[in-house]
Amino acid sequence: MSKKFRDFLKDSIRKTVDFSITDQSRGIKPPPAEKPCNPEDRRISLIKPGDWKSIHKVSVEAAIAQRKSRRSYTTEAINLEELSFLLWATQGLREKRSAVRNYRTVPSAGCRHALETYIAAFRVEGIPKAIYRYLPMSHQLVEVVKHKDLEDLLTQAALDQSFAGKSAVTFIWTTIPARMEWRYGRASYKVIALDAGHVGQSLYLACEAIGAGTCAIAAYDQEFADSILGIDGVEEFTIYMAPVGKV
Ligand SMILES: Cc1cc2nc3c(=O)[nH]c(=O)nc-3n(C[C@H](O)[C@H](O)[C@H](O)COP(=O)(O)O)c2cc1C
């Protein structure tokens, strides 16, 4: 196999970027920090940090020690508080300092946060079964689409890894690369993947704190996953998935 593909993992590409002509350097407005949605779209307000009653304190040490990939879940639902906690842990807003600097609970190269979080909610108390998108700025969900046989679609999207459709909720992360390209040009792609890894690990640890489990999924049907979410596969596309359920 060509060793050329290994270059993706290197940062040599940075030396080929003329940072004086990136969109940021040219004074072009950055893409929105959060994908906009229509005002008429149905939104669900999530429970804010500080108002959680059922999220018990678990030490970081315990969460790290227990963490493992869990592919088998009970049929129990998760509640809105638990879902709020998982979304906050993976993309929650920590501090909005300016239009271009919004700090989250996870790190991101250049603070660009080029990811969007979708969830296929199968069994979340009080939430109809559908695909939703997380809005970190307002800590809300926006309904994206209702599909028939959503569990089957998710299993198919995960290349028949059936646990993707047997979870209480399956996370699907997409990227909007333009958000990162605005600052880093073609040196954006490796750091987007690194960002996704941090998000995945936060989900693993947060799951351990609520008696749930998850398993990262990077083997999926790209075009099918994008079509379920109704995204174009160019300006926005799926990069990672993770089913979550009680264990
Ligand atoms: C980037 C990444 C992609 C993965 N993709 C899959 C996947 O598609 N299907 C799966 O069953 N497990 C997947 N896993 C889980 C790994 O198989 C698992 O982390 C590994 O076997 C070690 O087990 P542990 O997580 O319990 O320590 C993935 C893990 C990572 C980090």
The ligand as a Gaussian input file, in Angstrom:
#p B3LYP/6-31G(d) Opt

LIG

0 1
 C      -11.966000       5.608000      16.241000
 C      -12.643000       4.359000      16.731000
 C      -13.475000       3.669000      15.888000
 C      -14.160000       2.537000      16.332000
 N      -15.061000       1.925000      15.506000
 C      -15.742000       0.855000      15.957000
 C      -16.764000       0.269000      15.153000
 O      -17.079000       0.704000      14.052000
 N      -17.416000      -0.811000      15.660000
 C      -17.132000      -1.313000      16.906000
 O      -17.778000      -2.288000      17.309000
 N      -16.179000      -0.769000      17.691000
 C      -15.508000       0.315000      17.250000
 N      -14.588000       0.920000      18.077000
 C      -14.357000       0.416000      19.434000
 C      -13.034000      -0.360000      19.525000
 O      -13.226000      -1.618000      18.934000
 C      -12.643000      -0.479000      20.994000
 O      -12.332000       0.800000      21.517000
 C      -11.424000      -1.390000      21.155000
 O      -11.721000      -2.719000      20.823000
 C      -10.865000      -1.371000      22.583000
 O      -11.888000      -1.729000      23.492000
 P      -12.281000      -0.751000      24.695000
 O      -12.857000       0.510000      24.105000
 O      -13.329000      -1.532000      25.475000
 O      -11.066000      -0.486000      25.492000
 C      -13.935000       2.055000      17.642000
 C      -13.071000       2.765000      18.494000
 C      -12.456000       3.916000      18.053000
 C      -11.593000       4.700000      19.012000

